[in-house]
């Protein structure tokens, strides 16, 4: 996918995230994640091989995004809070096709870029809980429903388990080096009710449906991997 300029809602041009950059990011993620930890990936074949898709990932640690980026079968463009784009990380994250989001306002540029990824048949990664927490999908924001209903892209639930385990002295706030981290991909599903409605009520109903699906997948992933019922509290925000 080439970096075509798109028109934002204010009429200004917005450059689409680079799919080639996201593929480079995926390769970097593969090297880092398999070099530092022992990812066990289940159900990656469930991610649609072509066409738009949204990966909805639970979020209990900072490595969740890089982990999914590295083990997903397709290049993924994650929506990432702008606070992460500091110093040299700013050009790096933009260069590997990630989308900077200002969470304090309605970020029209980020919305346009995210929809551009999906309209071009790419994969968008979202942490629907909005920020790091228990990683249990208990509190979902409406953004995921908006992108899914607006684009018609299927949602693929992704559970990352083990990333919030006890840290070692050398990796404060991170899982112990060479420990196992499970990444479980679920069955794709449609968020909308088939009517194509994008009203607030329709989005609220879609958010409720999504939450049930994601929570059910997380329960299934915990049983499948033998992980405890509680993901454990992260070591900070």
N, C-alpha and C positions, 0 to 999 in steps of 0.2 A: 504494500500500500504506500503510495507516494504521499508526501506531505503537502496536500492541497490546501490552500487557504479557504476557509469557510466564513460566512457572514454571521457574526454574533447578533443577538437580539437588539443591540444598540446600533447595528449597521456596520461595525468595524470588522475588519478581517481577522479571523482567528486561525492560526496554523494547526492543522490536525497533528496529533501525536504520531511519531514515526513507528510503523510496524517493524521496520528493519532495526530501529533502535531497541524496541521491545524484545526482539529475537536475541540481540546482543545481551540485553539484560537477563534474559532467560539462561543464556549460556554462562554468564557470570554467576547467576544464582545457583546453577547446577554445581559449578566448581566449589563455591563457598559452602553451600549447604551440605553436600556430600563430603567435603573436606573437614568440616567442623563437627558435624553431627551424623547420625545414621537415620536418614529419612526412610520410612516405610510407607509406600504409596499404594493405596487401594482404590480401585474404581476409576482410574484416570481415563479409561476407555469410554466412560460415560459422557465425557465432554464432547459435544458435537464436533466432528472433524472439520466442518466448514460452516460458514454463516455466522451471524452474530450470536453471542452468548454472554451471559453475565455470571461471573463467579461470586457467590455470596459467602464470605469467609468469616467465621467467628474470630474474635480478636482479644487475646489475652496477653500478647507479647509483641514486641517490636520485630521479632524475627518471622512473624506469621506471614507478612507480605512477601519478603524475600524468599521464604520457604516455598510458598505456593507459586511464586514467579519461577522458581527454579525447577519445580517438579511437574508443573502443568504441561500438558502435551502441546499447547499452543502459546505463542507470545501473548502476554497479558499486560494491559494498561490499567494500572491501579489508580484510583482516586486517593490522593495522599494529602494530608493537611499541610498547609503552606509552611507551618512552623518547622517541618522536617527539611525544608529547602534552605539550609543555611550554609554559608561558605562554599566550599567546592562541591558540596552535595547538590546545590541548585543546578548548575549546568550538567552535572552527572545524571541526576534523576530525569531532567528534561531530555537529555540525550538518549536515555534508554526508554523513552516513550511513555513516561509516567505523567499523570495529570495533577497539577497543583490546585488545591482547593482552599479558598478562604471560607472557613466555617462560621465566621462572624456575620456573614451577609449572604444574600442570594447571589452566588458567584456565576454570573451569566457566561463568562468565558469558559469556566470549567464545565458547565452544563453543555455548552455548544461542542466542546472538545469531546466530551463523553458520548454524546449522541452521534458525533461524527465517527467515532470508533465503531459504534454499532451499525450505523448506516453503511459503513464500508465493509461490513462483514467481519469485524474484529471481535476480540474478547476483552470485556471490561471487568476489572476486579473491584469489588466494593466490600467494605466492612460495614454492614448495615447497622451495627450498634453505634457507629459514629466515632467511638473512641475505645481505648482499651478498658476492659472491665473483667467480668467473670468469664467472658467468652461463651455464654450460654444462650445467646440470642434472646434474652429476656426483654430487652428494650430496643426495639427497632425504630429507625427513623423512616420517614416517608420517601426519602430519596430513591431507595431501591425500587419501590413500587412505581414511582414516576418514570424512571428509566425503562423498566420492564414493560409497563403499559404503553408508554409513548413509542418505544421502538418495536415492541412485539417480540423481543428476544427472549428465549427461554432462560430461566434461572437454574444454575447448577449449584446446589448447596455443597460447601466444603467445610469439613471439620478438621482443625489442626489441634492435635492432642499431645501433650507432653512438653509444649513450649513454655509453660509457666511453672515447670518443676523447680525443685530447689537448685539454686545456683552454686557454683563452686567458688572458691576464694579468688581464682584467677579470672573468672568470667562472671563478675558480680551482676546480678540481674538477668543472666542468661542461663539456659539449661546447661548442665555439665557437658563439657566437651565429649564428643563421641557417644552421647546418650541417644536413645531412640526417640524420634519424633514421628508420630503417625499423622498422615494426611489422607483423609477419606473423602473421595468425591461421591456425590449422590446422583440420583436420577434427575434429569432436567424436567422442569415443569413450567407451565404458563402461569403468570401472575394474574392476568385479567380474567374477566368472566365471559369473554367472547363478544361483548357488546361494543367494545372499542371506546367506551366512555372514559373520559379523563377528568371527571368532576372530583371535587374534594371527597364526596361520599364514596365514589368508585375507588379512589386511591386508598381511602381508609379501609375499605373492605378488602382491597388487594393486599394491604399491609397485614391485615389479620390472617388472610390465607397464607401469605408468605411465612409469617411467624410460626404458624402451625407446622408447615412443611419443614422449615429449618430446624425447629426444635425436635421434630420426629427424627430427622436425619442425625442430629447430634446424639440423641439417645441410642439410635441404631449403631452409630460409629463407636460409642463407648462400649456397647455390648460386644461389637465385632472385634475391637482391639483389646478388650479386657481392662480398659482404663476405668478409674473410679468415677462415680456418679458426679462428683464435683471436680471442676477443672483446677481448683486451687486459686488463691488470690495472686495477682501479679505483684511484682515488687515495687511498682510505682507507676506514675502516669506521665 
